[in-house]
Amino acid sequence: MAHTDYLETLFDKEQFCAAIRNAMDDLTGVAFDAIAVTGNSGAIFGGALAVAMNKSLFLVRKPNDDTHSGYRIEGPDEAQSYVFVDDCVDTGITLRRVHEAMSKEFPNVKYLGCYTYRDDCSRGRKYVAAADELKLNGGA
């Protein structure tokens, strides 16, 4: 199969379905009504997860991506809170970019935390609430 290794979860049906089920279980008890994603892998996984969980979806375009739409973010006006979903959160650059864009375009939609669906990128915690992120990154 021709794909990058980090996309294995998306191209293996069993892994994909298991990852969706795990995400649904891991996010049980988190009260949110939307999922924010960026990039192809985020859109594929986050879109499927949003449908499975009956949540809205925000698609946050990467900088300088004007190939499909004039909107930097596409999503629902009525959402009140969101979880950022990605394959991996390592340096936090993508997470910060998405959070800054969401804060600018949808200032009334509260960021609750991030969820990583790849086991090798979760650092032992797949969901990290916004309040815990500073603690994990050595902040106050």
BAKOL-648157 format. One record per residue: residue in one letter; x, y, z of N, C-alpha, C, O in turn. Coordinates in nm, 2 decimals, decimal comma. Example, Ala and Ser with C-alpha at 12.3 -4.5 7.8 and 13.67 -1.06 7.14 Angstrom:
[pt A [1,32 -0,57 0,78] [1,23 -0,45 0,78] [1,32 -0,33 0,78] [1,42 -0,33 0,85]] [pt S [1,28 -0,22 0,71] [1,37 -0,11 0,71] [1,29 0,00 0,79] [1,34 0,11 0,80]] 
***
This chain:
[pt M [0,08 -0,12 0,00] [0,00 0,00 0,00] [0,09 0,12 0,00] [0,19 0,13 0,07]] [pt A [0,06 0,22 -0,08] [0,14 0,34 -0,09] [0,08 0,45 0,00] [-0,01 0,52 -0,04]] [pt H [0,14 0,47 0,11] [0,11 0,58 0,21] [0,22 0,60 0,31] [0,30 0,50 0,33]] [pt T [0,23 0,71 0,37] [0,33 0,74 0,47] [0,29 0,66 0,60] [0,18 0,64 0,63]] [pt D [0,39 0,61 0,67] [0,37 0,53 0,79] [0,28 0,59 0,89] [0,19 0,52 0,95]] [pt Y [0,28 0,72 0,91] [0,20 0,78 1,01] [0,05 0,78 0,98] [-0,03 0,80 1,06]] [pt L [0,02 0,75 0,85] [-0,12 0,74 0,81] [-0,17 0,59 0,81] [-0,29 0,57 0,77]] [pt E [-0,10 0,50 0,87] [-0,14 0,36 0,87] [-0,28 0,35 0,93] [-0,36 0,27 0,88]] [pt T [-0,30 0,42 1,04] [-0,43 0,41 1,11] [-0,55 0,44 1,01] [-0,66 0,38 1,02]] [pt L [-0,53 0,53 0,92] [-0,63 0,58 0,83] [-0,66 0,48 0,72] [-0,77 0,47 0,66]] [pt F [-0,56 0,40 0,68] [-0,57 0,32 0,56] [-0,59 0,17 0,60] [-0,62 0,09 0,51]] [pt D [-0,59 0,14 0,72] [-0,62 0,00 0,77] [-0,76 0,00 0,83] [-0,77 0,07 0,94]] [pt K [-0,85 -0,06 0,77] [-0,99 -0,05 0,82] [-1,01 -0,09 0,96] [-1,08 -0,03 1,04]] [pt E [-0,94 -0,20 1,00] [-0,96 -0,25 1,14] [-0,90 -0,15 1,24] [-0,96 -0,12 1,34]] [pt Q [-0,78 -0,09 1,20] [-0,72 0,00 1,29] [-0,80 0,13 1,30] [-0,82 0,19 1,40]] [pt F [-0,86 0,17 1,18] [-0,94 0,29 1,18] [-1,06 0,28 1,27] [-1,09 0,37 1,35]] [pt C [-1,13 0,17 1,25] [-1,26 0,15 1,33] [-1,22 0,14 1,47] [-1,30 0,19 1,56]] [pt A [-1,12 0,07 1,51] [-1,08 0,06 1,65] [-1,04 0,20 1,71] [-1,07 0,23 1,82]] [pt A [-0,97 0,28 1,63] [-0,93 0,41 1,67] [-1,05 0,50 1,70] [-1,06 0,58 1,79]] [pt I [-1,15 0,49 1,61] [-1,28 0,56 1,63] [-1,35 0,52 1,75] [-1,39 0,60 1,83]] [pt R [-1,36 0,39 1,77] [-1,42 0,33 1,89] [-1,35 0,38 2,02] [-1,41 0,42 2,12]] [pt N [-1,22 0,37 2,02] [-1,13 0,42 2,13] [-1,15 0,57 2,16] [-1,17 0,61 2,27]] [pt A [-1,16 0,65 2,05] [-1,18 0,79 2,07] [-1,31 0,82 2,14] [-1,33 0,90 2,22]] [pt M [-1,41 0,75 2,09] [-1,55 0,77 2,15] [-1,55 0,73 2,30] [-1,60 0,80 2,38]] [pt D [-1,48 0,62 2,33] [-1,47 0,58 2,47] [-1,39 0,68 2,55] [-1,43 0,72 2,66]] [pt D [-1,28 0,72 2,50] [-1,19 0,82 2,57] [-1,25 0,95 2,59] [-1,22 1,02 2,69]] [pt L [-1,34 0,99 2,50] [-1,40 1,13 2,51] [-1,54 1,12 2,58] [-1,60 1,23 2,59]] [pt T [-1,58 1,00 2,62] [-1,70 1,00 2,70] [-1,68 1,08 2,83] [-1,58 1,06 2,90]] [pt G [-1,78 1,16 2,86] [-1,76 1,24 2,98] [-1,71 1,38 2,96] [-1,71 1,47 3,04]] [pt V [-1,66 1,40 2,84] [-1,61 1,54 2,80] [-1,73 1,60 2,73] [-1,78 1,55 2,62]] [pt A [-1,78 1,71 2,78] [-1,90 1,78 2,73] [-1,86 1,88 2,62] [-1,82 1,99 2,66]] [pt F [-1,87 1,84 2,50] [-1,83 1,93 2,38] [-1,93 1,91 2,27] [-1,99 1,80 2,26]] [pt D [-1,94 2,00 2,18] [-2,03 1,98 2,07] [-1,97 1,99 1,93] [-2,04 1,98 1,83]] [pt A [-1,84 2,01 1,93] [-1,77 2,02 1,80] [-1,63 1,97 1,81] [-1,57 1,96 1,92]] [pt I [-1,58 1,92 1,69] [-1,44 1,88 1,68] [-1,37 1,97 1,58] [-1,43 2,00 1,48]] [pt A [-1,25 2,01 1,61] [-1,17 2,09 1,52] [-1,05 2,01 1,47] [-0,99 1,94 1,55]] [pt V [-1,03 2,02 1,34] [-0,92 1,94 1,27] [-0,85 2,03 1,17] [-0,90 2,14 1,13]] [pt T [-0,74 1,98 1,13] [-0,66 2,05 1,02] [-0,59 1,94 0,94] [-0,56 1,84 0,99]] [pt G [-0,57 1,97 0,81] [-0,50 1,88 0,73] [-0,58 1,76 0,68] [-0,70 1,74 0,73]] [pt N [-0,53 1,68 0,59] [-0,60 1,57 0,54] [-0,63 1,46 0,64] [-0,74 1,41 0,65]] [pt S [-0,53 1,42 0,72] [-0,55 1,31 0,81] [-0,65 1,36 0,92] [-0,73 1,28 0,97]] [pt G [-0,64 1,48 0,96] [-0,74 1,54 1,06] [-0,88 1,53 1,01] [-0,97 1,50 1,08]] [pt A [-0,89 1,57 0,88] [-1,03 1,58 0,82] [-1,09 1,44 0,81] [-1,21 1,42 0,83]] [pt I [-1,00 1,34 0,77] [-1,05 1,21 0,75] [-1,10 1,15 0,89] [-1,21 1,10 0,91]] [pt F [-1,01 1,15 0,99] [-1,04 1,09 1,12] [-1,14 1,18 1,19] [-1,24 1,12 1,24]] [pt G [-1,12 1,31 1,20] [-1,21 1,39 1,27] [-1,35 1,40 1,21] [-1,45 1,40 1,28]] [pt G [-1,36 1,39 1,08] [-1,49 1,38 1,01] [-1,57 1,26 1,05] [-1,68 1,26 1,08]] [pt A [-1,50 1,14 1,05] [-1,56 1,02 1,09] [-1,60 1,02 1,23] [-1,71 0,97 1,27]] [pt L [-1,51 1,07 1,32] [-1,54 1,08 1,46] [-1,66 1,17 1,49] [-1,75 1,14 1,57]] [pt A [-1,66 1,28 1,42] [-1,78 1,38 1,44] [-1,91 1,31 1,40] [-2,01 1,33 1,48]] [pt V [-1,91 1,24 1,29] [-2,03 1,17 1,25] [-2,07 1,06 1,36] [-2,19 1,05 1,40]] [pt A [-1,97 0,98 1,40] [-2,00 0,88 1,50] [-2,05 0,93 1,63] [-2,13 0,86 1,70]] [pt M [-2,00 1,05 1,67] [-2,04 1,11 1,80] [-2,15 1,21 1,79] [-2,19 1,27 1,89]] [pt N [-2,20 1,23 1,67] [-2,30 1,33 1,64] [-2,26 1,47 1,69] [-2,33 1,54 1,76]] [pt K [-2,13 1,51 1,65] [-2,08 1,64 1,68] [-2,06 1,72 1,55] [-2,06 1,66 1,44]] [pt S [-2,05 1,85 1,57] [-2,02 1,94 1,45] [-1,87 1,93 1,42] [-1,79 1,88 1,50]] [pt L [-1,83 1,98 1,31] [-1,69 1,97 1,27] [-1,64 2,11 1,22] [-1,71 2,18 1,14]] [pt F [-1,52 2,15 1,27] [-1,45 2,27 1,22] [-1,33 2,22 1,14] [-1,25 2,14 1,19]] [pt L [-1,32 2,27 1,02] [-1,21 2,24 0,93] [-1,12 2,37 0,93] [-1,16 2,47 0,87]] [pt V [-1,00 2,36 0,99] [-0,91 2,48 1,00] [-0,81 2,46 0,89] [-0,72 2,37 0,90]] [pt R [-0,81 2,55 0,80] [-0,71 2,54 0,69] [-0,57 2,57 0,73] [-0,55 2,66 0,82]] [pt K [-0,47 2,51 0,67] [-0,33 2,55 0,69] [-0,31 2,69 0,63] [-0,37 2,73 0,54]] [pt P [-0,21 2,76 0,68] [-0,17 2,89 0,62] [-0,15 2,88 0,47] [-0,09 2,78 0,43]] [pt N [-0,19 2,97 0,40] [-0,17 2,98 0,26] [-0,24 2,87 0,18] [-0,21 2,85 0,06]] [pt D [-0,34 2,81 0,24] [-0,41 2,71 0,17] [-0,54 2,77 0,12] [-0,64 2,78 0,19]] [pt D [-0,54 2,82 -0,01] [-0,66 2,88 -0,06] [-0,71 2,81 -0,18] [-0,77 2,86 -0,27]] [pt T [-0,67 2,68 -0,19] [-0,71 2,60 -0,30] [-0,85 2,56 -0,31] [-0,90 2,53 -0,42]] [pt H [-0,92 2,55 -0,20] [-1,06 2,50 -0,21] [-1,17 2,60 -0,16] [-1,28 2,59 -0,20]] [pt S [-1,13 2,70 -0,08] [-1,22 2,79 -0,03] [-1,16 2,92 0,02] [-1,04 2,93 0,04]] [pt G [-1,24 3,03 0,02] [-1,19 3,15 0,07] [-1,19 3,16 0,22] [-1,14 3,26 0,28]] [pt Y [-1,26 3,06 0,29] [-1,27 3,06 0,43] [-1,15 3,00 0,50] [-1,10 2,89 0,45]] [pt R [-1,09 3,06 0,60] [-0,98 3,00 0,67] [-1,03 2,89 0,76] [-0,96 2,79 0,78]] [pt I [-1,15 2,90 0,81] [-1,21 2,80 0,89] [-1,36 2,78 0,84] [-1,43 2,87 0,82]] [pt E [-1,39 2,65 0,82] [-1,53 2,62 0,79] [-1,59 2,54 0,90] [-1,53 2,44 0,95]] [pt G [-1,71 2,59 0,95] [-1,77 2,52 1,06] [-1,90 2,59 1,10] [-1,94 2,69 1,04]] [pt P [-1,96 2,53 1,20] [-2,09 2,58 1,24] [-2,09 2,70 1,33] [-2,00 2,72 1,42]] [pt D [-2,18 2,79 1,31] [-2,19 2,91 1,39] [-2,25 2,88 1,53] [-2,22 2,96 1,62]] [pt E [-2,32 2,78 1,54] [-2,39 2,75 1,67] [-2,31 2,67 1,77] [-2,36 2,65 1,88]] [pt A [-2,19 2,63 1,74] [-2,11 2,55 1,83] [-2,07 2,63 1,95] [-2,05 2,75 1,94]] [pt Q [-2,06 2,57 2,06] [-2,02 2,64 2,19] [-1,88 2,59 2,24] [-1,82 2,67 2,31]] [pt S [-1,84 2,47 2,21] [-1,71 2,42 2,26] [-1,66 2,32 2,17] [-1,73 2,25 2,09]] [pt Y [-1,52 2,30 2,17] [-1,46 2,20 2,08] [-1,34 2,14 2,14] [-1,28 2,19 2,23]] [pt V [-1,31 2,02 2,09] [-1,19 1,95 2,11] [-1,11 1,94 1,98] [-1,17 1,91 1,88]] [pt F [-0,98 1,97 1,99] [-0,89 1,96 1,87] [-0,85 1,81 1,86] [-0,80 1,75 1,96]] [pt V [-0,87 1,75 1,75] [-0,83 1,61 1,72] [-0,72 1,61 1,61] [-0,74 1,67 1,51]] [pt D [-0,62 1,53 1,64] [-0,51 1,52 1,55] [-0,44 1,39 1,57] [-0,46 1,32 1,67]] [pt D [-0,36 1,35 1,47] [-0,29 1,22 1,49] [-0,18 1,23 1,59] [-0,16 1,13 1,67]] [pt C [-0,12 1,34 1,61] [-0,01 1,35 1,70] [0,01 1,50 1,74] [0,00 1,59 1,66]] [pt V [0,03 1,52 1,87] [0,06 1,65 1,92] [0,20 1,64 1,98] [0,22 1,58 2,09]] [pt D [0,30 1,70 1,92] [0,44 1,69 1,96] [0,49 1,82 2,01] [0,51 1,84 2,14]] [pt T [0,52 1,91 1,92] [0,57 2,04 1,96] [0,46 2,14 2,00] [0,49 2,24 2,07]] [pt G [0,34 2,11 1,96] [0,23 2,20 1,99] [0,21 2,31 1,89] [0,12 2,40 1,91]] [pt I [0,29 2,32 1,79] [0,28 2,42 1,69] [0,14 2,42 1,61] [0,08 2,52 1,60]] [pt T [0,10 2,30 1,57] [-0,02 2,29 1,50] [-0,14 2,32 1,60] [-0,23 2,39 1,56]] [pt L [-0,13 2,27 1,72] [-0,24 2,30 1,82] [-0,25 2,45 1,84] [-0,36 2,50 1,84]] [pt R [-0,14 2,52 1,86] [-0,14 2,66 1,88] [-0,20 2,73 1,76] [-0,28 2,83 1,77]] [pt R [-0,16 2,69 1,64] [-0,21 2,75 1,52] [-0,36 2,74 1,51] [-0,44 2,83 1,48]] [pt V [-0,41 2,62 1,53] [-0,56 2,59 1,53] [-0,63 2,67 1,64] [-0,73 2,74 1,61]] [pt H [-0,57 2,67 1,76] [-0,64 2,74 1,87] [-0,64 2,89 1,84] [-0,74 2,96 1,87]] [pt E [-0,53 2,95 1,79] [-0,53 3,09 1,76] [-0,63 3,13 1,65] [-0,70 3,23 1,66]] [pt A [-0,64 3,05 1,55] [-0,73 3,07 1,44] [-0,88 3,06 1,49] [-0,96 3,14 1,45]] [pt M [-0,91 2,96 1,57] [-1,04 2,94 1,62] [-1,08 3,06 1,71] [-1,19 3,11 1,71]] [pt S [-0,98 3,10 1,79] [-1,01 3,22 1,89] [-1,04 3,34 1,81] [-1,12 3,43 1,85]] [pt K [-0,97 3,36 1,70] [-1,00 3,48 1,61] [-1,13 3,47 1,54] [-1,21 3,57 1,54]] [pt E [-1,15 3,36 1,47] [-1,27 3,35 1,39] [-1,40 3,31 1,46] [-1,51 3,35 1,43]] [pt F [-1,38 3,24 1,57] [-1,50 3,19 1,65] [-1,47 3,21 1,80] [-1,45 3,12 1,88]] [pt P [-1,46 3,34 1,84] [-1,42 3,37 1,98] [-1,51 3,32 2,09] [-1,47 3,31 2,20]] [pt N [-1,63 3,29 2,06] [-1,73 3,25 2,16] [-1,73 3,09 2,17] [-1,80 3,04 2,25]] [pt V [-1,65 3,02 2,09] [-1,64 2,88 2,10] [-1,52 2,84 2,19] [-1,41 2,87 2,16]] [pt K [-1,55 2,78 2,30] [-1,45 2,74 2,40] [-1,37 2,62 2,36] [-1,42 2,52 2,32]] [pt Y [-1,24 2,64 2,37] [-1,14 2,52 2,35] [-1,14 2,44 2,48] [-1,11 2,50 2,59]] [pt L [-1,17 2,31 2,47] [-1,17 2,23 2,59] [-1,04 2,14 2,61] [-1,01 2,10 2,72]] [pt G [-0,98 2,10 2,50] [-0,86 2,02 2,51] [-0,83 1,96 2,37] [-0,89 1,98 2,27]] [pt C [-0,73 1,87 2,37] [-0,69 1,80 2,25] [-0,69 1,65 2,27] [-0,67 1,60 2,38]] [pt Y [-0,71 1,58 2,16] [-0,72 1,44 2,16] [-0,63 1,39 2,04] [-0,64 1,43 1,93]] [pt T [-0,53 1,30 2,08] [-0,45 1,24 1,97] [-0,49 1,09 1,96] [-0,51 1,02 2,05]] [pt Y [-0,51 1,05 1,83] [-0,57 0,92 1,81] [-0,46 0,81 1,78] [-0,49 0,69 1,78]] [pt R [-0,34 0,85 1,76] [-0,23 0,75 1,74] [-0,17 0,72 1,88] [-0,13 0,80 1,96]] [pt D [-0,16 0,59 1,91] [-0,10 0,54 2,03] [0,04 0,59 2,06] [0,08 0,62 2,17]] [pt D [0,12 0,59 1,95] [0,26 0,62 1,96] [0,29 0,77 1,98] [0,40 0,81 2,00]] [pt C [0,18 0,85 1,98] [0,20 1,00 2,00] [0,12 1,05 2,12] [0,12 1,17 2,14]] [pt S [0,07 0,96 2,20] [-0,02 1,01 2,31] [0,05 1,04 2,44] [0,00 1,10 2,53]] [pt R [0,18 1,00 2,45] [0,25 1,02 2,58] [0,18 0,97 2,70] [0,18 1,03 2,81]] [pt G [0,10 0,86 2,68] [0,03 0,80 2,79] [-0,11 0,86 2,81] [-0,19 0,81 2,89]] [pt R [-0,14 0,97 2,75] [-0,27 1,04 2,76] [-0,32 1,08 2,63] [-0,27 1,16 2,56]] [pt K [-0,43 1,02 2,59] [-0,49 1,05 2,46] [-0,57 1,18 2,46] [-0,56 1,26 2,36]] [pt Y [-0,64 1,21 2,57] [-0,71 1,33 2,58] [-0,64 1,42 2,69] [-0,62 1,37 2,80]] [pt V [-0,61 1,54 2,66] [-0,55 1,63 2,75] [-0,64 1,76 2,76] [-0,66 1,83 2,66]] [pt A [-0,70 1,78 2,87] [-0,79 1,90 2,89] [-0,70 2,03 2,88] [-0,58 2,02 2,92]] [pt A [-0,76 2,13 2,84] [-0,69 2,26 2,82] [-0,62 2,30 2,95] [-0,51 2,35 2,95]] [pt A [-0,69 2,28 3,06] [-0,63 2,32 3,19] [-0,51 2,24 3,23] [-0,43 2,29 3,30]] [pt D [-0,49 2,12 3,17] [-0,38 2,04 3,20] [-0,26 2,06 3,11] [-0,15 2,01 3,14]] [pt E [-0,28 2,13 3,00] [-0,17 2,14 2,90] [-0,05 2,21 2,95] [0,06 2,17 2,92]] [pt L [-0,07 2,32 3,02] [0,05 2,39 3,08] [0,13 2,31 3,17] [0,25 2,31 3,17]] [pt K [0,06 2,22 3,25] [0,13 2,14 3,35] [0,22 2,04 3,27] [0,33 2,01 3,31]] [pt L [0,17 1,98 3,16] [0,24 1,88 3,08] [0,36 1,94 3,01] [0,46 1,88 2,98]] [pt N [0,35 2,07 2,98] [0,45 2,14 2,90] [0,54 2,22 2,99] [0,62 2,31 2,94]] [pt G [0,54 2,20 3,12] [0,63 2,27 3,21] [0,59 2,41 3,25] [0,67 2,48 3,30]] [pt G [0,47 2,44 3,22] [0,42 2,58 3,25] [0,37 2,59 3,39] [0,38 2,49 3,47]] [pt A [0,31 2,70 3,43] [0,27 2,72 3,57] [0,14 2,64 3,60] [0,09 2,65 3,71]] 
***
